[in-house]
Structure formats: structure tokens, C-alpha cells
């Protein structure tokens, strides 16, 4: 890259030491359990590293449910990801997860796996079992038929046709039901599904890349688009990714996930008002492309996988309403340098509270060509919550939620 200066990884470690810190030894002191003759260290109490933190069996097995559920990441939409574990006498006797919309749910697979051992056992499930007939029978019937004794549920399903009805059905059948174990983790697992159920609109994440001196970049960091890269994984997680026709003109290929078993996201291209034609890179197999514009335009090459839809007043609100009719639960809004047509979209999105999450990549490059002015959208200041950061090759990935 012209006029750029690479920032070596050891510089990032100096500026962001917590990203590279390793967990320190954990010391717990329990006076009641202290062996005879053991001494509690004297002196400055700040020398103690930690306190005892007990992880219950319910917590441990619910975390396993979430781990199983994530096996199907990117494959279940518009259904939620769900995992189920059946435990008897402290040992796991059955496991299952929901692999794909239209296929049996996690509870059914776990009950099959456990067989006769499910009787009088405890079932852990990350989301409330359904109690209605859809494309599959109710999961409550599978649990009741297996003669389970106890059911531990991560969170109640926000779907109005499910909410609390599954819990009531199980309790009426004489089972002990516990709700709310590792609820925050379970909600995080299905944040897009929950948002869509509560608002009727897709969950929207804004993503952009910055140079180390704060300029918006057109390109992503090293390895971001490859298998295991953060961007490839993001594409796997979202139903659709929105890009502008300006960004498209600079791309040699369309965004595609390289992850195993990944459903490719719908590519939504927003055409500028003065755009009369769009030339697309050759799409990967299975990639669907939707061109949104305020007037009919010419698209090349012609393909059955490419659709052009005219929306009279093109803004993020009307786009999300249209995406909701397509059954999309989550959208990645990919903002890049020179996305002039997106600036007003983002201004409106903050006013109307249409964005839920922000993912920012900080590249270890000092780029004097990056434009910082486009980051000044929004008429009010706000603070992100639940911030997290991690390293991805030499880039820093930070994310947070808009309160």
C-alpha cells in the first residue's frame, strides 16, 4: 500500500497488553476447607489473586448446550441455534443440536442418543422447548415421552407461539423445570433471532476497518477473508451482507464465507441514485445477489441468481422492512472508504435506532489516504456497551452493542 507504514505485532502488544496477557494462576482460600496446620498468608491483602468461584453442574452442562448449538452456526436461520444435553447420575448420556431449519430439533436428537437412559434423567436445553406443531412435532412431547425427571432451560423463547407454553407443558406433566441458567450466554447465542422476534426487523451490525491513524479503509486485514478469518466467520453468521455499488466497483470478488458447511449470505448491493448499470464479479456457486435501487438498472452478467428490485425511497428503514419480508434475521452492514451513498443511511440509522452492534477492525497500517470525515455521522453521542476485543492476525477486532 502506498504511503503506509506497517506496525509490527510487538508494537500492538505494547499498546494493547491485555490482548496478549495469559491467565494468571488462580489461588482460592476457603477457611472451612483449609487443611489442619495450613497458614493463610499475612501481609498486604492485595497479594491475593482471586476467590473461590464454584461452577455448578447446571452451569457446566448448559455451557455444553451452547457449545453444541454453535456447531450449526449459519445453518439454522430463521430458526434459532439450540443445543441439548441429557445427564443421568452426573454423566452425559445423550447430546443433540438443531442442524438446520426443517430438521428435528436438539431435544429430539438428544433423546434418541440417550435411548432408555433418558428415563428419570435431567435434560439441559439452551432454549425453551417448543410446544406447537410446525415443520416438526413439539419438543415437549419428545421430553415427556422419554420420561425425564427434570428439565433445565437456558432462556424462555421470545416467539409468541412458544413463550412459556413449553415450560407450562413440562410442569403440567410432573417434571421439575428450572429456567434462566446461563441466560446471558444463551441470549448472546441467538441475539439476531431474539431481536427479530421482538421488533420484526433484522438484527444489524455495522462493520468497518480503520488504519492505525483512524482512516477508513477499503481493504480488510491480512487473512480476514480466508478460512478461519474473522470476516469469513462473520459472513457465516449473518443472513445477508450489504455493500454499496461504490465498494463493489473496487472488489475483484464478492464477499463469500470460506467456513466449512457455511450457508453463503445473500449479497445486497445498494445502487447509488445516479447509477444506470452495475457490472458484478462472478459470484461463487450458491451465492444469491440482490440489487436494490430507486430505478431499474442494467446488471451484468445476467444470471438467475441475480435479482434487481426497485424501492421507491431507498433508505435503511425501507431496506430492513424489505429484508424482513424475505425472512432475514441478521444483516452485516459493510462500510468501506468512499461509501458516499452510505453516509446518509448511517445518519438515519442512528436517529431511528436501526443499528444494534458495531464491529471495528484496526489495521496495523498507518494510511494517510484514509478518510476520517465519514465517521462523523450521527447527531448525538452515545456509548457502546459490552465491549470485547481480540487479535486476528495483526489486526485488532473490537465490538460492542449500541445501547
C-alpha positions in Angstrom: 0.0 0.0 0.0 1.4 3.4 -0.9 2.2 5.9 1.9 1.7 3.3 4.6 3.9 2.1 7.4 3.4 -1.4 8.8 3.0 -1.5 12.5 4.7 -4.7 13.8 2.9 -7.1 16.1 5.2 -6.3 19.0 4.0 -2.7 18.8 0.4 -3.8 19.2 1.4 -5.9 22.2 2.9 -2.8 23.7 -0.2 -0.6 23.1 -2.7 -3.3 23.9 -1.0 -5.6 26.5 -4.3 -7.1 27.8 -4.9 -8.7 24.4 -1.8 -10.8 24.9 -1.9 -11.4 28.6 -2.2 -15.0 29.8 -4.4 -16.1 32.6 -2.5 -15.9 35.9 -2.5 -18.7 38.5 -5.7 -18.8 40.5 -5.5 -19.0 44.3 -8.6 -19.7 46.3 -8.8 -19.7 50.1 -11.6 -21.4 51.8 -11.2 -21.3 55.6 -13.6 -24.1 56.3 -11.8 -26.5 53.9 -8.3 -25.5 54.9 -6.2 -28.5 56.0 -5.0 -28.7 59.6 -1.9 -26.6 60.1 -2.3 -24.6 56.8 -1.5 -20.9 57.1 -3.3 -18.0 55.5 -0.6 -15.7 54.1 -0.2 -12.5 56.1 0.6 -9.0 54.8 -0.9 -7.0 52.0 -4.3 -8.5 51.1 -3.8 -7.2 47.6 -1.4 -10.1 47.0 -4.4 -12.5 46.8 -5.1 -13.3 43.2 -8.7 -14.5 43.4 -11.5 -16.0 45.4 -13.3 -19.3 45.1 -15.8 -19.4 42.2 -17.9 -22.5 42.1 -19.3 -23.7 38.8 -22.4 -25.8 39.3 -23.3 -28.8 37.3 -26.3 -26.9 35.8 -23.9 -24.2 34.6 -21.4 -26.6 33.2 -24.0 -28.6 31.2 -25.7 -25.5 30.0 -22.4 -24.2 28.6 -22.1 -27.6 26.8 -25.5 -27.0 25.3 -24.4 -23.6 23.9 -21.2 -25.3 22.5 -23.3 -27.9 20.7 -25.7 -25.3 19.4 -22.8 -23.3 17.8 -22.0 -26.4 15.7 -24.8 -25.3 13.4 -23.8 -21.6 13.2 -25.0 -20.1 10.0 -27.2 -23.0 9.1 -30.4 -22.7 11.2 -31.9 -19.3 10.3 -34.7 -18.3 10.6 -34.7 -20.8 13.4 -32.6 -20.3 16.5 -29.5 -22.4 17.3 -30.2 -24.8 20.1 -28.3 -27.5 22.0 -29.5 -30.2 24.4 -27.6 -32.4 26.8 -29.2 -35.3 28.8 -27.5 -36.2 32.1 -28.0 -39.1 34.4 -26.2 -39.7 37.7 -23.7 -36.9 36.8 -22.8 -38.4 33.4 -23.8 -37.3 29.9 -25.9 -40.0 28.2 -27.3 -38.0 25.2 -26.5 -34.9 23.2 -28.0 -33.1 20.2 -28.3 -29.9 18.4 -30.6 -28.3 15.8 -28.7 -28.7 12.5 -31.0 -26.9 10.0 -34.4 -25.3 9.6 -36.9 -28.0 8.9 -34.9 -30.8 10.5 -35.6 -32.2 14.0 -34.8 -30.0 17.0 -32.0 -30.5 19.5 -34.1 -32.3 22.1 -35.2 -35.0 19.6 -31.6 -35.8 18.7 -30.6 -35.9 22.4 -33.4 -38.2 23.4 -32.6 -40.5 20.5 -28.9 -40.5 21.6 -29.8 -41.3 25.2 -32.3 -44.0 24.4 -33.7 -45.8 27.5 -31.1 -44.0 29.7 -33.2 -40.8 29.4 -35.8 -42.1 31.9 -35.5 -40.2 35.2 -32.6 -38.2 33.8 -32.1 -34.4 33.5 -32.3 -32.6 30.2 -30.5 -29.3 29.6 -31.6 -27.2 26.7 -30.4 -23.7 25.8 -33.8 -22.5 24.6 -37.3 -23.4 25.8 -38.6 -26.5 24.1 -41.4 -25.8 21.6 -45.0 -26.9 22.3 -46.5 -26.5 18.9 -46.7 -28.3 15.6 -44.6 -26.7 12.9 -42.5 -28.4 10.3 -41.6 -30.8 13.2 -43.6 -32.1 16.2 -43.4 -30.4 19.6 -40.2 -31.0 21.5 -42.1 -31.1 24.8 -43.7 -34.4 23.6 -40.3 -35.9 23.0 -39.1 -35.0 26.5 -42.3 -36.2 28.2 -42.3 -39.4 26.2 -38.7 -40.1 27.3 -39.9 -39.9 31.0 -37.4 -37.3 32.0 -37.5 -36.2 35.6 -36.0 -32.7 35.3 -35.5 -30.1 32.6 -33.1 -27.1 32.9 -33.7 -24.3 30.4 -31.3 -21.5 29.4 -34.0 -19.0 28.4 -37.6 -18.6 27.5 -38.4 -18.5 23.8 -39.5 -15.0 22.7 -41.5 -16.4 19.9 -45.2 -15.6 20.9 -46.4 -19.1 19.9 -43.8 -20.7 22.3 -43.1 -18.2 25.1 -43.6 -20.0 28.4 -46.0 -22.6 26.9 -43.3 -25.2 26.7 -42.4 -24.6 30.4 -46.0 -25.0 31.4 -46.5 -28.2 29.4 -43.5 -29.8 31.1 -44.5 -28.8 34.6 -48.1 -30.0 34.0 -46.5 -33.4 33.1 -45.0 -33.5 36.5 -41.4 -32.5 35.6 -39.2 -30.2 37.7 -38.4 -27.2 35.4 -35.6 -24.7 36.1 -35.4 -21.6 33.8 -32.6 -19.0 33.4 -29.4 -20.9 33.8 -26.6 -19.1 31.9 -29.3 -16.9 30.4 -27.0 -14.2 29.2 -24.9 -16.7 27.3 -28.0 -18.3 25.7 -29.3 -14.9 24.7 -26.0 -13.9 23.1 -26.1 -17.2 21.1 -29.4 -16.2 19.4 -29.3 -12.4 19.6 -30.4 -12.0 16.0 -33.3 -14.4 16.4 -34.4 -12.6 19.6 -34.2 -9.2 18.0 -36.3 -10.3 15.0 -39.0 -11.8 17.3 -39.2 -8.7 19.4 -39.0 -6.0 16.8 -39.9 -7.6 13.5 -36.7 -6.2 11.9 -33.4 -7.9 11.2 -30.5 -7.5 13.6 -28.0 -5.1 12.0 -24.3 -5.0 12.6 -22.1 -2.2 11.2 -18.6 -3.3 10.2 -15.7 -1.2 9.1 -11.9 -1.2 9.0 -9.6 1.6 10.3 -6.0 2.3 9.7 -4.0 2.7 12.9 -4.2 6.5 12.5 -8.0 6.4 12.1 -8.8 6.4 8.4 -11.5 4.2 6.9 -10.0 1.6 4.7 -11.3 -0.2 1.6 -9.4 -3.4 2.2 -9.6 -5.9 5.1 -6.7 -7.1 7.3 -4.4 -10.0 6.4 -6.2 -13.3 6.3 -9.6 -11.8 7.2 -11.3 -13.3 4.2 -9.7 -16.7 4.4 -10.9 -19.8 6.2 -10.9 -19.0 9.9 -10.5 -15.3 9.3 -12.8 -13.0 11.3 -14.5 -11.6 8.2 -15.2 -15.1 6.8 -16.7 -16.1 10.1 -18.8 -13.0 10.2 -20.2 -13.8 6.8 -21.1 -17.3 8.1 -23.0 -15.8 11.0 -25.2 -13.4 9.0 -28.1 -14.0 6.6 -27.1 -11.1 4.4 -24.3 -8.6 3.9 -25.0 -5.1 2.5 -22.4 -3.4 0.3 -22.6 -0.3 -1.9 -22.1 -0.1 -5.6 -19.1 2.1 -4.9 -17.4 -0.6 -2.9 -18.5 -3.3 -5.4 -16.6 -1.5 -8.2 -13.3 -1.9 -6.3 -13.8 -5.6 -5.5 -12.2 -8.4 -7.5 -14.7 -10.9 -6.0 -17.9 -10.8 -4.0 -17.8 -11.4 -0.2 -18.1 -15.2 0.4 -17.5 -17.2 3.6 -14.8 -19.8 3.4 -16.1 -21.7 6.5 -17.0 -25.4 6.3 -20.7 -26.0 5.9 -21.4 -22.3 5.7 -24.5 -21.0 4.1 -23.4 -18.2 1.9 -25.1 -14.9 2.9 -27.3 -13.0 0.5 -25.3 -10.2 -1.1 -27.3 -7.0 -1.1 -25.9 -4.2 -3.3 -27.2 -0.7 -2.8 -27.0 1.2 -6.1 -26.4 5.0 -6.0 -29.1 7.3 -7.4 -27.1 8.1 -10.5 -26.2 4.5 -11.2 -27.5 3.2 -14.5 -25.6 -0.1 -14.7 -23.6 -2.5 -12.5 -21.0 -5.0 -13.5 -20.7 -7.8 -10.9 -17.7 -10.0 -10.3 -18.5 -13.7 -11.0 -20.5 -14.9 -8.0 -19.4 -18.1 -6.1 -21.6 -21.1 -6.5 -24.7 -20.8 -4.4 -24.4 -17.0 -3.8 -27.6 -15.1 -4.2 -27.3 -11.4 -5.2 -30.0 -8.7 -4.7 -29.5 -5.3 -6.3 -31.6 -2.6 -4.6 -32.1 0.7 -6.5 -34.6 3.5 -6.9 -34.9 2.9 -10.6 -34.4 0.0 -13.0 -30.8 -0.5 -13.9 -28.8 -2.8 -16.2 -26.9 -5.6 -14.4 -24.1 -7.7 -16.0 -23.6 -10.6 -16.2 -27.2 -11.8 -16.3 -27.9 -14.7 -14.0 -30.9 -16.4 -12.3 -29.0 -15.8 -9.0 -29.1 -12.0 -9.5 -32.3 -10.1 -8.8 -32.9 -6.3 -9.2 -35.6 -4.8 -7.0 -36.7 -1.2 -7.2 -37.6 0.5 -3.9 -39.1 4.0 -4.3 -37.5 5.6 -1.3 -34.2 3.8 -0.6 -33.0 4.1 3.0 -32.0 1.7 5.7 -35.5 1.5 7.2 -37.2 0.5 3.9 -34.3 -1.9 3.2 -34.8 -3.6 6.5 -38.5 -3.8 6.0 -38.0 -5.5 2.7 -35.4 -7.8 4.2 -37.9 -8.8 6.9 -40.3 -9.9 4.2 -37.5 -12.2 2.8 -37.3 -13.9 6.3 -33.8 -12.5 7.0 -32.9 -12.3 10.7 -29.4 -10.7 10.6 -27.6 -8.3 8.3 -23.9 -7.2 8.2 -23.7 -3.6 7.0 -20.2 -3.5 5.4 -19.0 0.1 5.4 -15.8 1.0 3.4 -13.9 4.0 2.3 -15.6 6.2 -0.4 -19.0 4.8 0.5 -20.6 8.2 0.0 -24.1 6.9 -0.6 -24.0 5.1 2.8 -23.2 8.1 4.9 -26.8 9.3 4.9 -28.0 5.8 5.5 -25.9 5.6 8.7 -27.0 9.1 9.8 -30.6 8.0 9.6 -29.9 4.6 11.1 -28.7 6.2 14.3 -31.6 8.5 14.5 -34.1 5.6 14.1 -32.1 3.2 16.2 -31.8 0.7 13.4 -28.2 -0.5 14.3 -27.6 -2.9 17.2 -23.9 -3.7 17.0 -20.6 -2.4 15.8 -17.6 -4.4 14.7 -14.4 -2.4 14.1 -11.1 -3.8 12.7 -8.0 -1.8 13.4 -5.3 -2.5 10.9 -1.6 -2.2 11.8 -1.1 0.2 8.9 -0.6 3.9 9.0 -2.5 5.1 6.0 -2.6 8.8 5.1 -5.1 8.2 2.4 -7.9 7.1 4.7 -10.9 9.4 5.2 -12.0 10.1 8.8 -14.8 12.5 8.0 -17.3 9.8 7.2 -17.1 8.5 10.7 -18.7 11.7 12.0 -22.3 10.6 11.1 -24.9 10.7 13.8 -26.4 13.7 15.5 -25.8 12.6 19.1 -23.0 11.0 21.1 -23.5 7.6 22.7 -21.5 4.9 24.5 -21.2 1.3 23.4 -21.7 -1.4 25.9 -20.4 -4.9 26.4 -17.2 -4.1 24.7 -14.9 -7.0 23.7 -11.6 -7.1 21.7 -9.3 -9.8 20.3 -6.4 -10.2 17.9 -7.0 -11.5 14.4 -3.5 -12.0 12.8 -2.0 -8.5 13.2 -5.4 -6.6 13.4 -7.4 -5.8 16.4 -11.1 -6.6 16.3 -13.3 -4.6 18.7 -17.0 -5.0 19.0 -19.8 -3.5 21.1 -23.5 -3.0 21.3 -25.4 0.2 20.8 -27.5 0.9 24.0 
